Amino acid sequence: MLLTVSKRLEFSASRRLFFSRWTDSENLAAFGPETRAKYGTGRNYTAYFIFSGQVDPVTGMLINMSEIKKRAGAIVDERFDHKFLNEDNPAFRETPPTAENIAHQLFNDVAPLFADVDAKLVACHLIETPDRSATFYVDGACEANYWFEFSAARQTMSPRLTPLMRASIRCARSSIIAISMKTFPG
């Protein structure tokens, strides 16, 4: 039987979105005003490590969850937790630590630690803020999600409606839209 399980780990880190070889105006255009924070902005991240494989007929488990916590947790603690990613993690010295890049790096750092077990890491989902997340997949695809909340109101102006009818159907509502961007290798 094929099974998928995930383990959630949390960490806090700061990061600055910028390229050192770009001008201030290029960084501002690409990353917005946060790029001006020379010492970064802090985030409380949540990472989900998603494993898939066959259930062990003896244990009835895909993988012992405490083993995921131990192995993946060591990487998170050593390389990500309470770090200024641009300076403390070599992977982000020349690469901006976006949600997509952090998810990719977590996947690359953690996957080899499970070469000795049947369960394989198939994805790493990273939540940067309630509005922003990214998922890196074993096939090299990366998906970024950005959520925007807005209110919309409209006035129905059909000539066939009386003022009383228009008043009864007038509405304002909040909507949430998810924009999903997926990139593929190659």
HELIX and SHEET records of a PDB file:
HELIX    1   1 ASP A   24  PHE A   31  1                                   8    
HELIX    2   2 PRO A   33  ARG A   36  5                                   4    
HELIX    3   3 MET A   65  ARG A   79  1                                  15    
HELIX    4   4 LEU A   85  ASP A   88  1                                   4    
HELIX    5   5 PRO A   90  PHE A   92  5                                   3    
HELIX    6   6 ALA A   99  VAL A  110  1                                  12    
HELIX    7   7 ALA A  111  PHE A  114  5                                   4    
HELIX    8   8 PRO A  163  ILE A  169  1                                   7    
SHEET    1   A 7 LYS A  83  PHE A  84  0                                        
SHEET    2   A 7 LEU A   2  ARG A  15  1                                        
SHEET    3   A 7 THR A  41  GLN A  54 -1                                        
SHEET    4   A 7 LYS A 120  THR A 129 -1                                        
SHEET    5   A 7 ARG A 132  TYR A 137 -1                                        
SHEET    6   A 7 CYS A 142  ARG A 154 -1                                        
SHEET    7   A 7 CYS A 171  THR A 183 -1                                        
END                                                                             
